[in-house]
Amino acid sequence: MATTFTAPLQLTDNAAAVVKQLLQGDVEAPYLRIGVKGGGCSGMGYMLGFDALREDDDLFEIAGIPVIIKKAHGMYLVGLEVDYQDQDDVRGFVFRKPE
């Protein structure tokens, strides 16, 4: 069973609005999954998508959105800000990690 903790990351108002809009569509899984992937020469990458809750996930509510994060990924996401930009040169989710 998942327990709700204080979230290690935040969603901007723009990102939360887009996710809520997407959740109103035909989404099979009701949770927003945020995690890390890869590594190597270019560093760590971030991922975002809709998924089902798994046994090794932590569950958070961020801006009214159910967010799941694999327990092993939590420490890599501390302080992360997820934004959504819709400008001429950038459209999509943007991940910002403080240095």
N, CA, C and O of each residue as an XYZ file, in Angstrom:
396
protein
N       0.839     -1.184      0.000
C       0.000      0.000      0.000
C       0.882      1.244      0.000
O       1.869      1.304      0.732
N       0.539      2.216     -0.798
C       1.323      3.446     -0.920
C       0.993      4.396      0.223
O      -0.129      4.421      0.729
N       1.981      5.167      0.613
C       1.819      6.176      1.644
C       2.077      7.529      1.005
O       2.936      7.651      0.132
N       1.338      8.551      1.434
C       1.538      9.885      0.887
C       2.590     10.613      1.710
O       2.474     10.692      2.933
N       3.614     11.146      1.054
C       4.710     11.865      1.677
C       4.742     13.290      1.138
O       3.989     13.636      0.227
N       5.625     14.118      1.711
C       5.869     15.441      1.162
C       6.627     15.268     -0.151
O       7.617     14.539     -0.210
N       6.167     15.931     -1.185
C       6.744     15.758     -2.520
C       8.150     16.333     -2.604
O       8.409     17.411     -2.069
N       9.065     15.624     -3.273
C      10.424     16.128     -3.445
C      10.544     17.144     -4.579
O      11.597     17.760     -4.746
N       9.473     17.328     -5.363
C       9.519     18.211     -6.524
C       8.254     19.034     -6.579
O       7.325     18.832     -5.797
N       8.231     19.968     -7.515
C       7.031     20.784     -7.682
C       6.676     20.938     -9.160
O       7.530     20.847    -10.042
N       5.408     21.172     -9.393
C       4.893     21.473    -10.722
C       4.518     22.952    -10.749
O       3.878     23.447     -9.821
N       4.911     23.652    -11.798
C       4.475     25.037    -11.932
C       2.985     25.040    -12.257
O       2.409     24.003    -12.589
N       2.372     26.208    -12.159
C       0.952     26.331    -12.496
C       0.693     25.914    -13.936
O      -0.306     25.251    -14.217
N       1.586     26.295    -14.859
C       1.422     25.911    -16.275
C       1.467     24.394    -16.441
O       0.624     23.820    -17.131
N       2.449     23.740    -15.812
C       2.580     22.292    -15.930
C       1.364     21.591    -15.334
O       0.836     20.648    -15.923
N       0.922     22.050    -14.168
C      -0.236     21.430    -13.520
C      -1.486     21.563    -14.389
O      -2.266     20.617    -14.499
N      -1.681     22.722    -15.003
C      -2.852     22.931    -15.860
C      -2.841     21.986    -17.057
O      -3.880     21.432    -17.416
N      -1.682     21.799    -17.675
C      -1.585     20.902    -18.841
C      -1.835     19.454    -18.416
O      -2.560     18.727    -19.095
N      -1.246     19.035    -17.307
C      -1.442     17.658    -16.834
C      -2.914     17.413    -16.508
O      -3.461     16.370    -16.865
N      -3.554     18.359    -15.837
C      -4.980     18.194    -15.512
C      -5.813     18.088    -16.781
O      -6.763     17.306    -16.840
N      -5.464     18.866    -17.789
C      -6.183     18.797    -19.067
C      -5.986     17.424    -19.710
O      -6.934     16.840    -20.235
N      -4.758     16.912    -19.667
C      -4.478     15.591    -20.242
C      -5.204     14.490    -19.476
O      -5.670     13.522    -20.078
N      -5.305     14.627    -18.150
C      -5.988     13.623    -17.338
C      -7.479     13.563    -17.639
O      -8.115     12.535    -17.406
N      -8.042     14.645    -18.152
C      -9.460     14.656    -18.505
C      -9.721     13.916    -19.813
O     -10.863     13.585    -20.132
N      -8.662     13.662    -20.562
C      -8.789     12.945    -21.829
C      -8.863     11.445    -21.590
O      -9.172     10.996    -20.486
N      -8.584     10.695    -22.607
C      -8.655      9.231    -22.564
C      -7.315      8.673    -22.100
O      -6.519      8.196    -22.910
N      -7.071      8.735    -20.792
C      -5.824      8.258    -20.206
C      -6.104      6.946    -19.489
O      -7.001      6.873    -18.650
N      -5.339      5.909    -19.815
C      -5.562      4.593    -19.206
C      -5.178      4.552    -17.737
O      -5.865      3.909    -16.943
N      -4.103      5.219    -17.358
C      -3.608      5.180    -15.984
C      -3.812      6.554    -15.341
O      -3.497      7.575    -15.953
N      -4.335      6.588    -14.118
C      -4.702      7.863    -13.496
C      -3.584      8.572    -12.726
O      -3.847      9.547    -12.021
N      -2.345      8.099    -12.851
C      -1.238      8.686    -12.105
C      -0.205      9.292    -13.052
O       0.067      8.750    -14.123
N       0.361     10.417    -12.642
C       1.462     11.010    -13.378
C       2.749     10.456    -12.799
O       3.023     10.644    -11.614
N       3.541      9.777    -13.612
C       4.821      9.229    -13.157
C       5.941     10.184    -13.577
O       6.035     10.585    -14.737
N       6.788     10.537    -12.602
C       7.970     11.337    -12.862
C       9.154     10.536    -12.353
O       9.126     10.015    -11.238
N      10.202     10.436    -13.175
C      11.352      9.638    -12.779
C      12.616     10.071    -13.494
O      12.655     11.082    -14.196
N      13.638      9.273    -13.292
C      14.928      9.517    -13.924
C      15.247      8.354    -14.841
O      14.728      7.250    -14.676
N      16.112      8.619    -15.812
C      16.542      7.559    -16.717
C      17.984      7.802    -17.109
O      18.498      8.918    -17.029
N      18.604      6.750    -17.523
C      19.942      6.839    -18.091
C      21.003      7.353    -17.162
O      21.064      7.002    -15.984
N      21.819      8.175    -17.711
C      23.017      8.656    -17.048
C      24.075      8.774    -18.121
O      23.816      9.317    -19.195
N      25.250      8.279    -17.848
C      26.307      8.287    -18.848
C      26.898      9.659    -19.059
O      26.856     10.504    -18.165
N      27.442      9.881    -20.224
C      28.170     11.112    -20.531
C      27.307     12.367    -20.471
O      27.778     13.423    -20.049
N      26.061     12.261    -20.887
C      25.212     13.452    -20.927
C      24.495     13.704    -19.604
O      23.713     14.650    -19.507
N      24.736     12.899    -18.605
C      24.102     13.095    -17.308
C      22.750     12.423    -17.231
O      22.353     11.674    -18.124
N      22.059     12.702    -16.158
C      20.774     12.081    -15.899
C      19.676     12.776    -16.688
O      19.682     13.997    -16.842
N      18.742     11.990    -17.183
C      17.587     12.534    -17.875
C      16.341     12.312    -17.040
O      16.325     11.451    -16.161
N      15.319     13.069    -17.304
C      14.061     12.959    -16.575
C      12.985     12.443    -17.495
O      13.034     12.666    -18.705
N      12.007     11.748    -16.928
C      10.895     11.223    -17.706
C       9.584     11.553    -17.025
O       9.519     11.758    -15.813
N       8.548     11.599    -17.835
C       7.229     11.966    -17.358
C       6.206     11.246    -18.219
O       6.352     11.199    -19.441
N       5.178     10.688    -17.605
C       4.144     10.001    -18.357
C       3.065      9.513    -17.416
O       3.170      9.689    -16.202
N       2.036      8.903    -17.961
C       0.951      8.366    -17.153
C       1.176      6.878    -16.962
O       1.578      6.175    -17.889
N       0.911      6.399    -15.740
C       1.221      5.009    -15.421
C       0.342      4.545    -14.272
O      -0.352      5.342    -13.639
N       0.382      3.256    -14.015
C      -0.330      2.660    -12.880
C       0.581      2.647    -11.658
O       1.805      2.626    -11.780
N      -0.027      2.659    -10.496
C       0.694      2.603     -9.231
C       1.288      1.209     -9.056
O       0.614      0.202     -9.275
N       2.558      1.163     -8.657
C       3.249     -0.111     -8.424
C       3.691     -0.199     -6.975
O       3.695      0.799     -6.253
N       4.057     -1.379     -6.562
C       4.432     -1.614     -5.173
C       5.650     -0.811     -4.739
O       5.746     -0.433     -3.572
N       6.576     -0.544     -5.642
C       7.803      0.178     -5.279
C       7.706      1.688     -5.538
O       8.726      2.360     -5.698
N       6.463      2.221     -5.579
C       6.235      3.644     -5.806
C       5.876      4.365     -4.514
O       5.293      3.787     -3.597
N       6.238      5.642     -4.466
C       5.718      6.562     -3.464
C       4.656      7.392     -4.161
O       4.800      7.738     -5.333
N       3.591      7.710     -3.440
C       2.481      8.479     -3.985
C       2.471      9.865     -3.356
O       2.575     10.006     -2.137
N       2.346     10.883     -4.195
C       2.298     12.272     -3.751
C       1.094     12.942     -4.394
O       0.641     12.523     -5.459
N       0.579     13.972     -3.755
C      -0.415     14.812     -4.400
C       0.229     16.173     -4.579
O       0.572     16.842     -3.604
N       0.388     16.575     -5.823
C       1.025     17.852     -6.150
C       0.036     18.652     -6.985
O      -0.342     18.231     -8.079
N      -0.375     19.784     -6.482
C      -1.319     20.668     -7.185
C      -2.598     19.922     -7.559
O      -3.176     20.162     -8.619
N      -3.039     19.011     -6.677
C      -4.256     18.254     -6.932
C      -4.088     17.103     -7.903
O      -5.078     16.511     -8.334
N      -2.857     16.775     -8.255
C      -2.563     15.712     -9.221
C      -1.895     14.551     -8.491
O      -0.935     14.767     -7.750
N      -2.384     13.316     -8.685
C      -1.710     12.168     -8.076
C      -0.424     11.845     -8.849
O      -0.466     11.475    -10.022
N       0.703     11.992     -8.175
C       2.017     11.796     -8.792
C       2.688     10.593     -8.138
O       2.714     10.477     -6.913
N       3.228      9.699     -8.961
C       3.959      8.544     -8.443
C       5.426      8.634     -8.861
O       5.770      9.054     -9.966
N       6.267      8.219     -7.921
C       7.708      8.216     -8.133
C       8.255      6.920     -7.576
O       7.949      6.546     -6.444
N       9.056      6.238     -8.362
C       9.705      5.025     -7.873
C      10.567      5.393     -6.664
O      11.317      6.368     -6.709
N      10.463      4.622     -5.596
C      11.191      4.927     -4.350
C      12.670      5.205     -4.605
O      13.241      6.106     -3.990
N      13.290      4.453     -5.491
C      14.721      4.605     -5.773
C      15.035      5.906     -6.513
O      16.192      6.327     -6.531
N      14.044      6.551     -7.118
C      14.271      7.774     -7.887
C      14.108      9.041     -7.059
O      14.587     10.103     -7.456
N      13.446      8.945     -5.923
C      13.102     10.116     -5.128
C      14.268     11.032     -4.810
O      14.141     12.251     -4.924
N      15.397     10.471     -4.414
C      16.535     11.310     -4.014
C      17.111     12.100     -5.187
O      17.742     13.136     -4.977
N      16.908     11.636     -6.404
C      17.418     12.339     -7.578
C      16.491     13.472     -8.036
O      16.865     14.298     -8.869
N      15.285     13.495     -7.480
C      14.283     14.471     -7.907
C      14.094     15.611     -6.908
O      13.314     16.529     -7.160
N      14.792     15.565     -5.788
C      14.642     16.600     -4.764
C      14.981     17.973     -5.348
O      16.057     18.179     -5.910
N      14.041     18.898     -5.201
C      14.242     20.256     -5.688
C      13.882     20.463     -7.151
O      13.947     21.591     -7.639
N      13.506     19.409     -7.863
C      13.176     19.521     -9.287
C      11.903     20.346     -9.474
O      10.949     20.215     -8.707
N      11.902     21.183    -10.486
C      10.712     21.929    -10.877
C      10.345     21.497    -12.290
O      11.177     21.519    -13.197
N       9.086     21.105    -12.463
C       8.587     20.720    -13.774
C       7.692     21.852    -14.268
O       6.728     22.230    -13.601
N       8.018     22.386    -15.436
C       7.273     23.493    -16.017
C       6.771     23.062    -17.388
O       7.259     22.084    -17.954
N       5.806     23.785    -17.914
C       5.365     23.580    -19.290
C       5.499     24.912    -20.002
O       4.958     25.923    -19.554
N       6.221     24.910    -21.108
C       6.419     26.127    -21.881
C       5.765     25.973    -23.250
O       5.830     24.913    -23.872
N       5.145     27.032    -23.695
C       4.508     27.041    -25.013
C       4.872     28.365    -25.682
O       4.108     29.330    -25.654
N       6.070     28.381    -26.288
C       6.584     29.570    -26.942
C       7.002     29.205    -28.356
O       6.907     28.045    -28.755
N       7.457     30.176    -29.104
C       7.851     29.946    -30.495
C       8.915     28.860    -30.629
O       8.818     27.995    -31.500
N       9.924     28.906    -29.770
C      11.051     27.983    -29.907
C      10.988     26.780    -28.962
O      11.790     25.854    -29.088
N      10.047     26.786    -28.024
C       9.956     25.690    -27.044
C       8.496     25.364    -26.791
O       7.688     26.253    -26.521
N       8.163     24.086    -26.880
C       6.825     23.635    -26.514
C       6.965     22.284    -25.841
O       7.427     21.318    -26.447
N       6.565     22.228    -24.594
C       6.585     20.963    -23.875
C       7.027     21.142    -22.432
O       7.219     22.257    -21.946
N       7.178     20.014    -21.769
C       7.586     20.020    -20.371
C       9.087     20.261    -20.269
O       9.880     19.726    -21.044
N       9.449     21.076    -19.295
C      10.840     21.443    -19.065
C      11.165     21.117    -17.615
O      10.390     21.432    -16.712
N      12.305     20.491    -17.397
C      12.748     20.109    -16.058
C      13.877     21.027    -15.629
O      14.863     21.195    -16.347
N      13.723     21.626    -14.441
C      14.764     22.500    -13.897
C      15.211     21.974    -12.554
O      14.396     21.761    -11.657
N      16.491     21.767    -12.417
C      17.070     21.272    -11.171
C      18.021     22.344    -10.646
O      18.908     22.789    -11.373
N      17.845     22.767     -9.382
C      18.776     23.777     -8.845
C      20.180     23.220     -8.760
O      20.372     22.022     -8.551
N      21.147     24.081     -8.920
C      22.547     23.635     -8.918
C      23.150     23.747     -7.560
O      24.321     23.414     -7.376
